[in-house]
Structure formats: C-alpha cells, structure tokens
Amino acid sequence: MDTVDADDLPALHRLATGLRRDLDAVINGLNLEHNSGAVEGAVTRIKALKRQCYGRANFDLLRLRILLTP
C-alpha cells in the first residue's frame, strides 16, 4: 500500500485508502476459515429469481418461487 501511495494513480489511492480503513476485516478474511459463501450463494439465487419475475409477477409469486426452488 505504501508503493501505491508513492505512485500517481488516483484510483489505486482510493483502493489503498479503503483497504486501510477495513484492514482488520481484510486480514481476517484472508486468514480465517470462516466465510459467508453460503449466504452469498443464497442471495445470488434470490436475485436471479427476482430478475426472472420482474414486471410480470407480484411478491406472492416471488415468495413461492424462493421457498419452493431448491
């Protein structure tokens, strides 16, 4: 990150600033075995179902599809 600060690339400066802000979370994410992969997969599946129903269905149908789709 110090090398990025020395360069003249503003986009990388913002990245380094964000990494420094959440450095503990970044380090834990790389070192610990715990992750939220299962939750992220479920969210991705629900978003795909929502996109398929967009404009032609109401919330009740979306809810049924979420509950009944494996």
DAWOZI-V67830 format. One record per pair of residues at least 12 apart in sequence whose ideal C-beta (glycine too) atoms are under 10 Angstrom apart, sorted by sequence separation. I is the first residue (numbers start at 1). GAP is how many residues later the second one is. D is the distance in Angstrom with one decimal. If there is no record, write none. Layout:
i=I gap=GAP d=D
i=I gap=GAP d=D
This chain:
i=1 gap=12 d=9.7
i=4 gap=12 d=4.5
i=5 gap=12 d=9.2
i=49 gap=12 d=9.8
i=50 gap=12 d=6.2
i=53 gap=12 d=6.8
i=3 gap=13 d=9.2
i=4 gap=13 d=9.5
i=49 gap=13 d=6.7
i=52 gap=13 d=8.0
i=53 gap=13 d=9.8
i=1 gap=14 d=8.8
i=2 gap=14 d=8.6
i=49 gap=14 d=10.0
i=1 gap=15 d=4.5
i=4 gap=15 d=9.1
i=5 gap=15 d=9.7
i=50 gap=15 d=8.9
i=1 gap=16 d=8.9
i=46 gap=16 d=8.7
i=49 gap=16 d=5.1
i=50 gap=16 d=8.6
i=49 gap=17 d=6.0
i=1 gap=18 d=6.3
i=1 gap=19 d=6.5
i=46 gap=19 d=9.2
i=46 gap=20 d=5.7
i=49 gap=20 d=6.5
i=45 gap=21 d=8.2
i=48 gap=21 d=9.7
i=1 gap=22 d=9.0
i=46 gap=23 d=9.2
i=42 gap=24 d=9.3
i=45 gap=24 d=7.4
i=45 gap=25 d=9.6
